């Protein structure tokens, strides 16, 4: 397992499909994970520190874990099968709970929990950004700084 940083979310055009982008901490690979609009909003809210009037589902789960004294120790992106990613929530006593990566990442952002990715997932689905494209990554980071959670509203 390699620790990854949550770079952020963006909407891939023209399909308007949100993705969350992860980057391995001790390497050059990025891992794009296609996610739903609701999960993209939840991640964007957490990344931007947006507080809602009432707790969102991931906020509620964070609050329940705090109330019962069960810290989340790690989020692991464990598998990639047929273009579907799988993740686990790892709790303080070693209990593992299967989760969608988007939900696990949204929760990790709210709890300050580190995210790890299996080496074989990074080997299979990770992409290296060549040096000449590093400017594009910087543009993406700038985009993340200016995007609003409202940009993920699908109208449903």
VENZIHU-V836745 format. One record per backbone hydrogen bond with DSSP energy under -1.0 kcal/mol. NH is the residue of the N-H (numbers start at 1). CO is the residue of the C=O. Records with the same first field share a line. If there is no record, write none. Layout:
NH: CO + CO
This chain:
2: 117
4: 115
5: 23
7: 21
8: 21
10: 19
12: 17
16: 12
17: 12
19: 10
20: 33
21: 8
22: 31
23: 5
24: 29
25: 3
30: 127
31: 22
33: 20
35: 18
40: 36
41: 37
42: 38
43: 39
44: 40
45: 41
46: 42
47: 43
48: 44
50: 45
60: 56
61: 57
62: 58
63: 59
64: 60
65: 61
66: 62
67: 63
68: 64
70: 65
73: 90
74: 90
75: 114
76: 88
77: 116
78: 86
79: 86
81: 84
84: 81
86: 79
87: 99
88: 76
89: 97
90: 74
91: 95
92: 71
94: 91
97: 89
99: 87
104: 100
105: 101
106: 102
107: 103
108: 104
109: 105
110: 106
111: 107
112: 108
113: 108
116: 75
117: 2
118: 77
122: 118
123: 119
124: 120
125: 121
126: 122
127: 30
133: 130
134: 131
137: 133
138: 134
139: 135
140: 136
141: 137
142: 138
143: 139
144: 140
145: 141
147: 143
151: 148
152: 149
153: 150
